[in-house]
Amino acid sequence: DAMDETRVMIESWDDLQPCFVYSASFITIEGFKIIKRELFTNVGLAIASVGVIVFFTIASPITAIVITINVAFCIVEILGFMYALGIVIDSVSVINIVLAVGLSVDYSAHVGHCFMVKGGDDKNARALEALADIGSAVLSGAISTFLAVVVLLFSSSYVFNILSKQFALTVGLGITHGLILLPVLLSLVGPKPFPSAEKSDEYEEGEIKGTSHKLDSDEDADNQKSQEEATPSVEGDEEANNAE
């Protein structure tokens, strides 16, 4: 406020040559002046971009919306933990929050896509199959990401210390939302699987049935052939006995 009021006061003086107010501290003050607007603008654009990209990659509006809401919840919780840890909103933390949008969507997108390729009408079974199929890989990725930044938690540098804390929060909350919250949401409001997933299941069932029919036919043919081979032998034995 003092910076703005000083500028307004100087601009109101008509008896001076064109001039402007400058102070070395104004650089920091200008940053804090616009940081709130930049935070909401950049995070909002990042989440919107995530929603559009997920929609085109997964090709399911409902799944894309659920994943986007899941990412938004994760960002809100990161901000809450930042307040609890005493991390202020500055240029460093805002950059890390925007990066957190891209990191947290990774865990949810894999689970959501795997859910869509699982056939069947039971959403609970599809969610369980998706976790059984991709859950371990997503968890391994989260652990490796956490191990990459855990060494920075003890850094004396402000930038690295804040980076490591926010990345640790992103990994922890992202994997929690991706492996716990998202499967629950998909089991409740998840869409039907891809048509290709349903065709694949029907094809596998048809292939199994066709194989079983083929095996039965082969067995019948072998039995018939054995009977035909045995019949002439019996008739030959009877003729031999009559001849004697």
Residue pairs with C-beta under 8 A, 6 or more apart in sequence:
3 21
3 23
3 26
3 29
3 30
3 33
6 21
7 20
7 21
10 16
10 19
10 20
10 21
31 90
31 91
32 90
35 89
35 90
35 91
35 94
36 89
38 94
39 89
39 94
39 97
42 94
42 98
43 75
43 97
43 98
43 101
46 98
46 101
46 102
47 68
47 71
47 72
47 75
47 101
50 67
50 68
50 71
50 101
50 102
50 105
51 64
51 65
51 67
51 68
54 63
54 64
54 67
54 68
54 105
54 109
54 112
55 61
55 64
57 109
57 113
58 64
58 67
58 109
58 112
58 113
58 116
59 194
60 112
60 116
60 191
60 194
61 191
62 189
62 190
62 191
63 112
63 113
63 115
63 116
63 186
63 190
63 191
64 112
66 112
66 182
66 185
66 186
66 189
66 190
67 105
67 108
67 109
67 112
67 182
69 185
70 108
70 177
70 178
70 181
70 182
70 185
71 101
71 104
71 105
71 108
71 177
73 177
73 181
74 100
74 104
74 170
74 173
74 174
74 177
75 97
75 100
75 101
75 104
77 173
78 97
78 100
78 166
78 169
78 170
78 173
79 97
81 169
81 173
82 89
82 93
82 166
82 169
85 165
87 93
87 162
87 165
87 166
92 158
92 159
92 162
92 163
93 162
93 166
96 162
96 163
96 166
96 167
97 166
99 170
100 166
100 167
100 169
100 170
100 174
103 145
103 167
103 170
103 171
103 174
104 170
104 173
104 174
104 177
104 178
106 141
106 174
107 138
107 141
107 142
107 174
107 175
107 177
107 178
107 179
108 174
108 177
108 178
108 182
110 134
110 137
110 138
110 178
111 130
111 131
111 134
111 135
111 138
111 178
111 179
111 182
111 183
111 186
112 182
112 186
114 130
114 133
114 134
115 126
115 127
115 130
115 183
115 186
115 190
115 193
116 191
116 193
116 194
116 197
117 193
117 194
117 196
117 197
118 125
118 126
118 129
118 130
118 133
118 193
118 197
119 126
119 193
119 197
119 198
119 200
119 201
120 126
120 193
120 201
121 192
123 186
123 187
123 188
123 190
124 187
126 186
126 187
126 190
126 193
127 183
127 184
127 186
127 187
127 190
128 183
130 183
130 186
131 179
131 183
135 179
138 175
138 178
138 179
139 175
139 179
142 171
142 174
142 175
145 167
145 171
146 167
146 168
146 171
146 172
149 163
149 164
149 167
149 168
149 171
150 164
150 168
151 164
152 160
152 161
152 163
152 164
153 161
153 164
153 165
153 168
155 161
155 164
